[in-house]
Amino acid sequence: MKQGRQCRARQRKEAWIRYESDLAEYNKKKSQLEAEEKRVANAPFNRIREALEELEAIWHPDEEQERLRDIL
């Protein structure tokens, strides 16, 4: 009887260890998928934002001259 209880206890312990490792692996994969989804979802917005920043960085002398004409 004692050996049967010890065997069941060992099996429960092993099952618990497997459960914890499977859960940790699941959580890791889930967080990686969520991070990838965020990257994919934000990609078009990031490209648009970068394009707008580049456009703002480009100096347009025609616009600048028009502003100076309006001021004068």
TORKEKE-684661 format. One record per atom (N, C-alpha, C): residue number from 1; residue in three letters; atom name; x, y, z. Coordinates in steps of 0.05 Angstrom, whole numbers, plus 5000, padded with zeros to 4 digits. Example, Ala and Ser with C-alpha at 12.3 -4.5 7.8 and 13.67 -1.06 7.14 Angstrom:
% residues 2
@pos=1&code=Ala&site=N&east=5264&north=4886&up=5156
@pos=1&code=Ala&site=CA&east=5246&north=4910&up=5156
@pos=1&code=Ala&site=C&east=5264&north=4934&up=5156
@pos=2&code=Ser&site=N&east=5257&north=4955&up=5142
@pos=2&code=Ser&site=CA&east=5273&north=4979&up=5143
@pos=2&code=Ser&site=C&east=5258&north=5001&up=5157
This chain:
% residues 72
@pos=1&code=Met&site=N&east=5017&north=4976&up=5000
@pos=1&code=Met&site=CA&east=5000&north=5000&up=5000
@pos=1&code=Met&site=C&east=5017&north=5025&up=5000
@pos=2&code=Lys&site=N&east=5038&north=5024&up=5016
@pos=2&code=Lys&site=CA&east=5055&north=5047&up=5018
@pos=2&code=Lys&site=C&east=5068&north=5054&up=4991
@pos=3&code=Gln&site=N&east=5076&north=5033&up=4976
@pos=3&code=Gln&site=CA&east=5088&north=5038&up=4950
@pos=3&code=Gln&site=C&east=5068&north=5050&up=4930
@pos=4&code=Gly&site=N&east=5043&north=5041&up=4932
@pos=4&code=Gly&site=CA&east=5022&north=5052&up=4915
@pos=4&code=Gly&site=C&east=5017&north=5082&up=4919
@pos=5&code=Arg&site=N&east=5017&north=5089&up=4945
@pos=5&code=Arg&site=CA&east=5013&north=5118&up=4951
@pos=5&code=Arg&site=C&east=5037&north=5134&up=4942
@pos=6&code=Gln&site=N&east=5061&north=5123&up=4946
@pos=6&code=Gln&site=CA&east=5085&north=5137&up=4937
@pos=6&code=Gln&site=C&east=5085&north=5140&up=4906
@pos=7&code=Cys&site=N&east=5077&north=5119&up=4893
@pos=7&code=Cys&site=CA&east=5076&north=5120&up=4863
@pos=7&code=Cys&site=C&east=5056&north=5142&up=4854
@pos=8&code=Arg&site=N&east=5032&north=5142&up=4866
@pos=8&code=Arg&site=CA&east=5012&north=5162&up=4858
@pos=8&code=Arg&site=C&east=5022&north=5191&up=4865
@pos=9&code=Ala&site=N&east=5035&north=5194&up=4888
@pos=9&code=Ala&site=CA&east=5046&north=5220&up=4895
@pos=9&code=Ala&site=C&east=5067&north=5229&up=4875
@pos=10&code=Arg&site=N&east=5084&north=5210&up=4867
@pos=10&code=Arg&site=CA&east=5105&north=5217&up=4847
@pos=10&code=Arg&site=C&east=5092&north=5224&up=4820
@pos=11&code=Gln&site=N&east=5071&north=5209&up=4813
@pos=11&code=Gln&site=CA&east=5057&north=5215&up=4788
@pos=11&code=Gln&site=C&east=5044&north=5243&up=4789
@pos=12&code=Arg&site=N&east=5031&north=5249&up=4811
@pos=12&code=Arg&site=CA&east=5019&north=5276&up=4814
@pos=12&code=Arg&site=C&east=5040&north=5298&up=4813
@pos=13&code=Lys&site=N&east=5063&north=5293&up=4825
@pos=13&code=Lys&site=CA&east=5084&north=5313&up=4825
@pos=13&code=Lys&site=C&east=5095&north=5317&up=4796
@pos=14&code=Glu&site=N&east=5099&north=5295&up=4782
@pos=14&code=Glu&site=CA&east=5108&north=5297&up=4755
@pos=14&code=Glu&site=C&east=5088&north=5310&up=4737
@pos=15&code=Ala&site=N&east=5062&north=5304&up=4741
@pos=15&code=Ala&site=CA&east=5041&north=5317&up=4725
@pos=15&code=Ala&site=C&east=5040&north=5347&up=4731
@pos=16&code=Trp&site=N&east=5044&north=5354&up=4756
@pos=16&code=Trp&site=CA&east=5044&north=5383&up=4763
@pos=16&code=Trp&site=C&east=5068&north=5397&up=4750
@pos=17&code=Ile&site=N&east=5091&north=5385&up=4750
@pos=17&code=Ile&site=CA&east=5115&north=5397&up=4737
@pos=17&code=Ile&site=C&east=5110&north=5400&up=4707
@pos=18&code=Arg&site=N&east=5098&north=5379&up=4694
@pos=18&code=Arg&site=CA&east=5092&north=5381&up=4666
@pos=18&code=Arg&site=C&east=5072&north=5403&up=4660
@pos=19&code=Tyr&site=N&east=5052&north=5405&up=4678
@pos=19&code=Tyr&site=CA&east=5032&north=5426&up=4674
@pos=19&code=Tyr&site=C&east=5044&north=5454&up=4676
@pos=20&code=Glu&site=N&east=5062&north=5458&up=4696
@pos=20&code=Glu&site=CA&east=5074&north=5484&up=4699
@pos=20&code=Glu&site=C&east=5092&north=5491&up=4675
@pos=21&code=Ser&site=N&east=5107&north=5471&up=4665
@pos=21&code=Ser&site=CA&east=5125&north=5477&up=4642
@pos=21&code=Ser&site=C&east=5108&north=5482&up=4617
@pos=22&code=Asp&site=N&east=5086&north=5467&up=4613
@pos=22&code=Asp&site=CA&east=5069&north=5472&up=4590
@pos=22&code=Asp&site=C&east=5056&north=5500&up=4592
@pos=23&code=Leu&site=N&east=5048&north=5507&up=4616
@pos=23&code=Leu&site=CA&east=5035&north=5533&up=4620
@pos=23&code=Leu&site=C&east=5055&north=5556&up=4614
@pos=24&code=Ala&site=N&east=5080&north=5552&up=4624
@pos=24&code=Ala&site=CA&east=5100&north=5572&up=4619
@pos=24&code=Ala&site=C&east=5106&north=5575&up=4589
@pos=25&code=Glu&site=N&east=5107&north=5552&up=4575
@pos=25&code=Glu&site=CA&east=5112&north=5553&up=4546
@pos=25&code=Glu&site=C&east=5088&north=5566&up=4531
@pos=26&code=Tyr&site=N&east=5064&north=5560&up=4540
@pos=26&code=Tyr&site=CA&east=5040&north=5572&up=4528
@pos=26&code=Tyr&site=C&east=5040&north=5602&up=4531
@pos=27&code=Asn&site=N&east=5047&north=5611&up=4556
@pos=27&code=Asn&site=CA&east=5047&north=5640&up=4561
@pos=27&code=Asn&site=C&east=5069&north=5654&up=4545
@pos=28&code=Lys&site=N&east=5092&north=5641&up=4541
@pos=28&code=Lys&site=CA&east=5113&north=5652&up=4525
@pos=28&code=Lys&site=C&east=5105&north=5655&up=4496
@pos=29&code=Lys&site=N&east=5092&north=5634&up=4485
@pos=29&code=Lys&site=CA&east=5083&north=5636&up=4457
@pos=29&code=Lys&site=C&east=5061&north=5657&up=4454
@pos=30&code=Lys&site=N&east=5043&north=5658&up=4474
@pos=30&code=Lys&site=CA&east=5022&north=5678&up=4472
@pos=30&code=Lys&site=C&east=5032&north=5706&up=4472
@pos=31&code=Ser&site=N&east=5052&north=5712&up=4490
@pos=31&code=Ser&site=CA&east=5063&north=5739&up=4491
@pos=31&code=Ser&site=C&east=5078&north=5745&up=4465
@pos=32&code=Gln&site=N&east=5092&north=5725&up=4453
@pos=32&code=Gln&site=CA&east=5105&north=5730&up=4428
@pos=32&code=Gln&site=C&east=5085&north=5736&up=4406
@pos=33&code=Leu&site=N&east=5063&north=5721&up=4405
@pos=33&code=Leu&site=CA&east=5043&north=5726&up=4385
@pos=33&code=Leu&site=C&east=5030&north=5754&up=4388
@pos=34&code=Glu&site=N&east=5025&north=5762&up=4413
@pos=34&code=Glu&site=CA&east=5013&north=5788&up=4418
@pos=34&code=Glu&site=C&east=5033&north=5810&up=4409
@pos=35&code=Ala&site=N&east=5058&north=5806&up=4415
@pos=35&code=Ala&site=CA&east=5078&north=5826&up=4407
@pos=35&code=Ala&site=C&east=5079&north=5828&up=4376
@pos=36&code=Glu&site=N&east=5078&north=5805&up=4363
@pos=36&code=Glu&site=CA&east=5079&north=5805&up=4333
@pos=36&code=Glu&site=C&east=5054&north=5819&up=4322
@pos=37&code=Glu&site=N&east=5031&north=5814&up=4334
@pos=37&code=Glu&site=CA&east=5006&north=5826&up=4325
@pos=37&code=Glu&site=C&east=5007&north=5856&up=4328
@pos=38&code=Lys&site=N&east=5018&north=5866&up=4350
@pos=38&code=Lys&site=CA&east=5021&north=5895&up=4354
@pos=38&code=Lys&site=C&east=5039&north=5907&up=4333
@pos=39&code=Arg&site=N&east=5062&north=5893&up=4328
@pos=39&code=Arg&site=CA&east=5081&north=5903&up=4308
@pos=39&code=Arg&site=C&east=5067&north=5904&up=4280
@pos=40&code=Val&site=N&east=5052&north=5883&up=4273
@pos=40&code=Val&site=CA&east=5039&north=5882&up=4247
@pos=40&code=Val&site=C&east=5017&north=5904&up=4246
@pos=41&code=Ala&site=N&east=5002&north=5907&up=4268
@pos=41&code=Ala&site=CA&east=4980&north=5926&up=4268
@pos=41&code=Ala&site=C&east=4991&north=5955&up=4266
@pos=42&code=Asn&site=N&east=5014&north=5960&up=4278
@pos=42&code=Asn&site=CA&east=5025&north=5987&up=4279
@pos=42&code=Asn&site=C&east=5042&north=5993&up=4255
@pos=43&code=Ala&site=N&east=5049&north=5973&up=4239
@pos=43&code=Ala&site=CA&east=5067&north=5977&up=4217
@pos=43&code=Ala&site=C&east=5058&north=5998&up=4197
@pos=44&code=Pro&site=N&east=5033&north=5998&up=4188
@pos=44&code=Pro&site=CA&east=5024&north=6019&up=4169
@pos=44&code=Pro&site=C&east=5025&north=6047&up=4182
@pos=45&code=Phe&site=N&east=5017&north=6048&up=4207
@pos=45&code=Phe&site=CA&east=5017&north=6074&up=4220
@pos=45&code=Phe&site=C&east=5046&north=6084&up=4224
@pos=46&code=Asn&site=N&east=5064&north=6066&up=4230
@pos=46&code=Asn&site=CA&east=5092&north=6074&up=4233
@pos=46&code=Asn&site=C&east=5103&north=6084&up=4206
@pos=47&code=Arg&site=N&east=5096&north=6070&up=4184
@pos=47&code=Arg&site=CA&east=5106&north=6079&up=4158
@pos=47&code=Arg&site=C&east=5094&north=6106&up=4151
@pos=48&code=Ile&site=N&east=5069&north=6111&up=4157
@pos=48&code=Ile&site=CA&east=5057&north=6137&up=4151
@pos=48&code=Ile&site=C&east=5070&north=6158&up=4168
@pos=49&code=Arg&site=N&east=5074&north=6153&up=4194
@pos=49&code=Arg&site=CA&east=5087&north=6172&up=4212
@pos=49&code=Arg&site=C&east=5115&north=6179&up=4202
@pos=50&code=Glu&site=N&east=5130&north=6159&up=4194
@pos=50&code=Glu&site=CA&east=5157&north=6163&up=4184
@pos=50&code=Glu&site=C&east=5157&north=6180&up=4158
@pos=51&code=Ala&site=N&east=5137&north=6175&up=4141
@pos=51&code=Ala&site=CA&east=5135&north=6190&up=4116
@pos=51&code=Ala&site=C&east=5128&north=6219&up=4122
@pos=52&code=Leu&site=N&east=5110&north=6223&up=4141
@pos=52&code=Leu&site=CA&east=5103&north=6251&up=4149
@pos=52&code=Leu&site=C&east=5127&north=6266&up=4161
@pos=53&code=Glu&site=N&east=5142&north=6252&up=4177
@pos=53&code=Glu&site=CA&east=5166&north=6264&up=4189
@pos=53&code=Glu&site=C&east=5186&north=6272&up=4167
@pos=54&code=Glu&site=N&east=5190&north=6254&up=4148
@pos=54&code=Glu&site=CA&east=5208&north=6260&up=4126
@pos=54&code=Glu&site=C&east=5198&north=6285&up=4110
@pos=55&code=Leu&site=N&east=5172&north=6285&up=4105
@pos=55&code=Leu&site=CA&east=5161&north=6308&up=4090
@pos=55&code=Leu&site=C&east=5165&north=6334&up=4105
@pos=56&code=Glu&site=N&east=5161&north=6333&up=4131
@pos=56&code=Glu&site=CA&east=5165&north=6357&up=4147
@pos=56&code=Glu&site=C&east=5194&north=6366&up=4148
@pos=57&code=Ala&site=N&east=5212&north=6346&up=4146
@pos=57&code=Ala&site=CA&east=5240&north=6352&up=4147
@pos=57&code=Ala&site=C&east=5250&north=6365&up=4121
@pos=58&code=Ile&site=N&east=5237&north=6359&up=4099
@pos=58&code=Ile&site=CA&east=5245&north=6370&up=4074
@pos=58&code=Ile&site=C&east=5238&north=6400&up=4073
@pos=59&code=Trp&site=N&east=5258&north=6416&up=4066
@pos=59&code=Trp&site=CA&east=5253&north=6444&up=4065
@pos=59&code=Trp&site=C&east=5244&north=6452&up=4037
@pos=60&code=His&site=N&east=5221&north=6466&up=4035
@pos=60&code=His&site=CA&east=5210&north=6474&up=4010
@pos=60&code=His&site=C&east=5214&north=6504&up=4007
@pos=61&code=Pro&site=N&east=5233&north=6512&up=3990
@pos=61&code=Pro&site=CA&east=5238&north=6541&up=3987
@pos=61&code=Pro&site=C&east=5214&north=6556&up=3976
@pos=62&code=Asp&site=N&east=5198&north=6544&up=3959
@pos=62&code=Asp&site=CA&east=5175&north=6558&up=3948
@pos=62&code=Asp&site=C&east=5155&north=6565&up=3971
@pos=63&code=Glu&site=N&east=5150&north=6547&up=3989
@pos=63&code=Glu&site=CA&east=5132&north=6553&up=4011
@pos=63&code=Glu&site=C&east=5144&north=6574&up=4029
@pos=64&code=Glu&site=N&east=5170&north=6572&up=4033
@pos=64&code=Glu&site=CA&east=5183&north=6592&up=4050
@pos=64&code=Glu&site=C&east=5182&north=6620&up=4037
@pos=65&code=Gln&site=N&east=5186&north=6621&up=4011
@pos=65&code=Gln&site=CA&east=5184&north=6647&up=3997
@pos=65&code=Gln&site=C&east=5156&north=6658&up=3998
@pos=66&code=Glu&site=N&east=5137&north=6641&up=3996
@pos=66&code=Glu&site=CA&east=5109&north=6650&up=3998
@pos=66&code=Glu&site=C&east=5103&north=6661&up=4026
@pos=67&code=Arg&site=N&east=5113&north=6649&up=4046
@pos=67&code=Arg&site=CA&east=5110&north=6659&up=4073
@pos=67&code=Arg&site=C&east=5123&north=6687&up=4076
@pos=68&code=Leu&site=N&east=5147&north=6689&up=4065
@pos=68&code=Leu&site=CA&east=5161&north=6715&up=4067
@pos=68&code=Leu&site=C&east=5145&north=6736&up=4052
@pos=69&code=Arg&site=N&east=5134&north=6729&up=4029
@pos=69&code=Arg&site=CA&east=5118&north=6748&up=4013
@pos=69&code=Arg&site=C&east=5094&north=6757&up=4029
@pos=70&code=Asp&site=N&east=5081&north=6738&up=4042
@pos=70&code=Asp&site=CA&east=5057&north=6745&up=4058
@pos=70&code=Asp&site=C&east=5065&north=6763&up=4081
@pos=71&code=Ile&site=N&east=5087&north=6759&up=4093
@pos=71&code=Ile&site=CA&east=5096&north=6776&up=4115
@pos=71&code=Ile&site=C&east=5102&north=6804&up=4106
@pos=72&code=Leu&site=N&east=5116&north=6805&up=4083
@pos=72&code=Leu&site=CA&east=5124&north=6831&up=4073
@pos=72&code=Leu&site=C&east=5100&north=6844&up=4060
